[in-house]
Amino acid sequence: MNLYATLILAFGMSMDAFAAAIGKGASLHRPSLKEALRTGLIFGVIEALTPLIGWAIGLAASQYIMSWDHWVAFGLLFILGSRMIVEGVRKKECRPEEAPTSHGFWLLACTAVATSLDAMAVGVGLAFLQVNIVTTALAIGASTMIMASAGILLGRFLGPVMGKWAEIFGGVVLIGIGCSILVEHLGLMS
């Protein structure tokens, strides 16, 4: 795989993390650059690890993981998205300064895992190609870190405009990503 193919793959793998980060950033009260970088780092590290795990699994048993990874991703994203929607609906319209300024580590890690399961599936496929998996995983992780950090900062500007709808929007985005993964892997769209 050449440099251009690696960069395109890395960019493609980071888009779902970018969309999820916009929703996460929009639900925060003016997230700082530090919070954006923290979120980007969490997403990037997890996104870099999953193709390595997929590659290792691909060497051992590719058919097994590929038959259920999309269901796990869909389930996690659906649960996280539904939770965000319910919290957004329950939330009274509040002043922006009452919104949290950061998300907990475990919430971000669960979201990152859910959005990176497609990278694990890609890792399984890469096990059958002549690629430097470490370089590819690092490119995916770096791209995801940049895109997730940018998503948090973009969400910063969308949050005040959207108010309580920011969390609902974020939940809908997560569920949409999960549905997209499921549709793609089940081959429902040709």
Stockholm file with secondary structure:
# STOCKHOLM 1.0

chainA/1-190         MNLYATLILAFGMSMDAFAAAIGKGASLHRPSLKEALRTGLIFGVIEALTPLIGWAIGLAASQYIMSWDHWVAFGLLFILGSRMIVEGVRKKECRPEEAPTSHGFWLLACTAVATSLDAMAVGVGLAFLQVNIVTTALAIGASTMIMASAGILLGRFLGPVMGKWAEIFGGVVLIGIGCSILVEHLGLMS
#=GR chainA/1-190 SS CCHHHHHHHHHHHHHHHHHHHHHHHHTSSSCCHHHHHHHHHHHHHHHHHHHHHHHHHHHHHHHHHHTTHHHHHHHHHHHHHHHHHHHHHHSCCCCGGGSCSSCCHHHHHHHHHHHHHHHHHHHHHHTTSCCCHHHHHHHHHHHHHHHHHHHHHHHHHHHHHHTTHHHHHHHHHHHHHHHHHHHHHHTCCC
#=GC SS_cons         CCHHHHHHHHHHHHHHHHHHHHHHHHTSSSCCHHHHHHHHHHHHHHHHHHHHHHHHHHHHHHHHHHTTHHHHHHHHHHHHHHHHHHHHHHSCCCCGGGSCSSCCHHHHHHHHHHHHHHHHHHHHHHTTSCCCHHHHHHHHHHHHHHHHHHHHHHHHHHHHHHTTHHHHHHHHHHHHHHHHHHHHHHTCCC
//
